[in-house]
Amino acid sequence: MKLKNESVFVGVLTTIGRRTGLPRSVELRMVYLDGKFYASSASIQTKHWCRNLIKNPSVKVKAGGESFACEARQVAED
């Protein structure tokens, strides 16, 4: 799959469990913009995937059969 800029898609985000250290995967709607993947949550403190990536920002994103190693970071509303 060739990702196009501003694509919206459902992908798989794999984080490392903050307590177990095991891989944890979740399907999320994401946006691919300027070479970066974006996922959002209205409640960062209650979503396990958010809490996991805050503790360990090394994540994987699967989109259209391809896998990408990424470093996550929180983006401010600006």
N, C-alpha and C positions, 0 to 999 in steps of 0.2 A: 504494500500500500504506500503510495506516495502521498505524504501529508501535504495539504495545501494550506497556505497561510489563512488564518481565520476559520479553519475547519472546526466544526463542533462534532464530537463523536463520543461514543461510549467506549471507554478503555478500562484496562485493569491496572490498578495501582497496587504495588506490593511494597509493604513496609516491613520493618522488623519489630516484632512485639516488644513493647517497652519492659514488660515483666519476664516474658518467656525467652526472648531472643530468637524466636522462631518466625519465619516468614508469614505474613498475614496479607491476604489479597482481598480487594473490594472493587466492584465495578462502579465506575463513576462517569458522569458526563464531564467531559473535558473540552478545553479549547486549545488549539495549537496556534500560537501567535508569535511571529518573529523568531522561530526556532526554539520556542519554549512551550511547555505544557502548563496549563492552568486548570486547577480544580478549586471549587469553593465550598464553603460550609457556613451556614448561619450560626452554628454553635460549635466553635473550636474545642471548648472544654468538655463537651459531652460526646464527641465523636472519637471512637477509638483510633481510627486511622489518622486523625489530626494529632492526637496526643502521641501516637507512635512516631510520626515523622518529626515532631518537635524534639523528642528525645534522641532520635537517630535519623538525620536528614538524608541518608543514603537510601534511595528508593529505585524501583523499576517501574516503567510504564510500558504496557503492552497495548499496541494499537495496530489493528489490521494484520495480525500475524507477525509483526516486528516487535522486538523488545529493546528498550532504551534504558540505560543506566543514567540516573539523574541525581542531582542534589536538590533537595526541597528547601524552600524558605518561605516564610510568611510575607505576604505582600500587603502593605497598607492600602487603605481605600484611595489614596491619592492617585 
